[in-house]
Amino acid sequence: MKPPGLPEIEAARDRVYAAALRSPLIRLGVDGGPEIWLKLENLQPIGSFKIRGAANAIGLIPPAELAAGVWTASAGNMAQGVAWNARRLGVPCSVVVPETAPGLKLDAIARLGATAVKTSVASWFEVFRTQRFDGMDGRFVHAFMDRDVMAGNGTIALELVEDLPDVDAVIVPFGGGGLACGIAAGMRAVAPHVPVLASEVVGQAPLAESLRAGRAVSVSYTPSFVDGIGGPHVEPAMWELARDLLAGSVEITLADTAAAIRLLATRNRVVAEGAGASSVAAALSGAVEGDKIACIVSGGNLDPSTLATILAGDVP
């Protein structure tokens, strides 16, 4: 698979902005150290960047085929992105979700009119590879391994360079890789000197382990409150893209991530889910060089009870 080029990313803008907003870029309220800038994708209509890729991919489906509906596999955010766009266009939507999916995200899927089908975590991960699941009808919209989805995500890069032209580095949460590779493809086209790095959580960081090994490897994966990133492996096609496009991966702990969530809430009044705060935790770790670091706050769909635990000073 090749990454989307600049013409694809620029062409995606009209489809993306039919559903998504141009997210704000604000500075993190900390003293000292590099300037850390927050790209607030948590403020999208569904609380996540996923609305961008879903809008572009679904917008490119021929109307006759789209009438049969769409489906996806997601822990919650891509589910909402696909469901939101399906509802906007008046077509049916189904979602395969892992049995560990947070209640907040399941409620959102139902509120948007989509049907959620639960399966085991192992079976759910298989859907990303096979793109099949018994009982699903319509066009499958892959959460990350899709050029059209990545092109939609790549519009974030264009906004970043327009709003912060002297950015020194960009940190992007790494789940399946569609966000990180989409942004990195865009940055390579418009600001090739700016490195794009992934953020992952220790113990659920298949990209970091693969980069160390020099090949795609599997890791032992234990689900955590950081449910939007991490997994047992990087899909082979995404590994090829990631190792070419990304400058590395910064691993942070669950405690680091919880601390970043608290900081965002108390200093900037920003609610970020674990995945969204991981990029900020990576910037705060000091592992990334540069005077101006942009962090993609990829989503804000955090369960209230989890947020309460974190704000109380604990790690869920």
N, C-alpha and C positions, 0 to 999 in steps of 0.2 A: 504494500500500500504506500502511495506517495502522500505527503502532506498537502493540504490545500495551498494554492498559490495566492498571490495578492489579488489577481482579478476575481477569484472565487470569493475571497473574504470581503472585498469591496462590494461585490454583487450581492452578498448576503445581507448587507445593511438594511435595505428596504424591507426584506422579509423579517429580519430580526426586530426592527423598530416598529413593525406592525403589532408586536406583542410585548416587547421588552422596553425598558427605559435606558437611557444613557446614564449609567450609574455614576454617583458622585465620587470624587477623589479628595480625601481629606487627610490631614496630618495627624498621626497618633500623638496624644498628649503625654509625652514623656520628656524628661529633662536629660540633656547630654546624649552622647552617642550620635549615630547617623540619623538623618531625617527618615522616619518611617511613614510611608504614605499608604493609605487604606483605600483600595478600590472596592466600594461597598456593593457587591452583588447580592448581599443579604437584603437589600432594599428593592429587589425586583418584585413584580406582582405575586410571584409564588415563593419569595424569600430565598431564591437561589439563581445562580447563573444558568441553570439548565434550561430556562425558558428560551435562551438564545439559540442553542443548537437545535432544540426541538422545533422552534419556529422556522428555522431555515430548512431543516430536513423535511418537515411536513409540508412546507410551502412549495417544495419542489416535486411533490408527488402528483402525478396527473389526476385531475378531478375524478375521472371515471374509476380509477383505482382507489382513490381516497374515500369514495363513498362506502366501501366495504369496511372502513374503520382502520384503526391503528392499535398496536400494542407494543409494550416494552417490558424490560426486566429492570427493576430498580429497587433500591432500599428506601426510596421515598422522593428524592428531589427530581430525578429525571421522570419519575412517574407523574409528578405534578406538572412538569414542563410539557410532557406529551398530553396529559389530560386537559390542561388549561387550553392548549392550542386546538385539541380535538373539540372541546366544548365551543370554542370561539368559531370553529368552522362547521359545527353541527354534525360531527361524525362520532360513532361509538369508539370507546377506548377501554382496553383491558390492560392490567399490569400484573406481572409475576413478581411477587415480593418474597424476601426471605422471612422465615418465621421469627427472626430477631428484629424485624422492622419496628421502629419506635411508634407508639400509639399516636403521637402528634402527626406524624407523616401519613399514617393510615387514615386518620380522620380527614386529613386534607384531600387525600385521593378520593374518598367517598364524597366529600363536599363538592368536588369538581365534577362529579358524575361518572367517574370511572369505576370499573369493577376490579377489585384486588383479589388475586389468587395466591395463597400462601404455599410455600414449599420449603424444604430443608435448605440450609445454607449451601451445602454441597451441590444440590440439584439446581439451585438458583445460579451459582457460579457457572454451571454447565451451559445454561441458556446463553451466556455471553459467547460461548464457543460455537454451539450448535445453531443458535438463532431459531430454535424450535421448542415448543412446549405444547403438550396435548391440550386440545380444546381452544387454542388461540386462533382467531381469524383476523384477516386484514394484513396490512403492511407492518412488518416489524421495524421499529425505530431503535437502533442500537444506542445505548447510553453514551458510548465513547468511540467505538471502532467504526467510524463512519466519516467520510470526508466532508459531507454536508454538515454534520453536527460540529465537526472541528472548525469548519469555515465560519459557522455561526459564532462559536466561541472565540475565534480569532478576531472578531470585531472589538473585543476588549483591548487587544494590542493597539489597534488604531486609535482608540480613545486615549489610552495611556500616553502614547507618544504625542498626541495633540495637546493633552493637558499637562504633561510633565516631560517636556522634550529633553531635559538634562538628567533623566533617570539613569542610575548607574547599574541597577540589577532589579530583576523581577522574581518574586517567589510565588509559586503556584502550588496549591494542594494537589497531591497526586493520588488519584483513585484508580480508574481505568486508564487514565492518560489522555482522554479527549480534551480536557481543559488545558492541561499543561502543554500538550503538543500543538493544539490549536493556537494558543497564545504565542508559543515559541515560533511557530511558522509565520505568524503575523509580524513578530518582532524581527525575525530574520529578514523579512522583506523590507521593513521600513526603518529598522534600527539594528543592523546586524552586529554592531559592536556591544550591544547590551546583553549580558548573559541572563538566561532564564533557568532558574533552579526549581526543583521539586521540594516539597515539604512532606515528610512521612513520619509516622510514629514508630518508635523503637518497638520491635516485636511484631510489627505488622507492616513491614517496609520491604516489599519484594523488589522494588526498583533499586533501592540502595544496595541490597544484597546482590542483585544481578550485576550492577555496575562494578562492585568489588570483585565478582567472579569473572567478569568479562563475557558473560553469557546469561541467558535467561534461566533463573533457578526458581524453585519453589521454596516457600518458607512455612514454618508452623504458624498458623493464623488463629488468633483468639479474638472474637468480637469484643468491642469495648464501646464506651460512650462516644468515641470518635467513629461514627458509623458510616460517614460519607467517603472515607478513603481507606486504603489498606486492603489486603487480600492475600490469598495463598500464592499468587503468581502474577506476572505480567503477561498478557496475551502476546504471543510471538510477533504478530504484526505491529503491536504497539511498542514492543521492546525495540524493534528495528527503528521506529520513528524516534522513540525517546532517547536512545543512546546517541542518535545523530543530532537531535535538536536541543537537548537539554545539557546544561553545563555541570550537572551533578544533582545530588539529593541531600538535603539536610535532615537528619533524624533528630527528633525531639521526643521527650517522654510524655506520658499521659499527664504527669504533674505539671510539666512545662505548658502543655496545652490548656489545662484548667487555669493556670495562672494567667495565661494570655486572655482567656475568656473573661476572667475577673477584671483584668486591666482594661480591656475594651469596654466593659460595662461601666466601670467606675470613672474612667478618665474621659471617654468619648460618648458614653451612653449608647454604645453599639452592642447589640445582642448577636453573637456569632455562635454557630454550632462548632463542634470540635474540629471538623475538617476546615471550616472557614478560619478558625483561630490558629490552626497549625502553621500557616504561613507567617503570622505575626510572631509566634513563638520561635520560629526559625530565625527571623530577623533579629529578635531580641537576644538570641544565643550568641551573637557575635561571629557566627561562622561564615557570614556573607560579607564580602568587602564592598565598599562604596559609601559615598556621602548621602545619596538619596536612594532608598530602597522601596520599591512598590510591592505591597503585599495584596494578593487577591483574597479578599474575604468572601469566599465562594458561596456561603449560605448562612442563614440565621434560624433554621428550623430546629431549635433546641427545645427538648421537652422541658416544661416549666419546673418539674421536680428535679431534673438534672441541673438546671440552672440554679435552683435554690441551694442544692448541695454544694455546688462550686462556689457560689457567693458566700456560703458559710465557711469557706476555707478548706473544704474537703475535696477529694478526688473520687468521683463516682466509681 
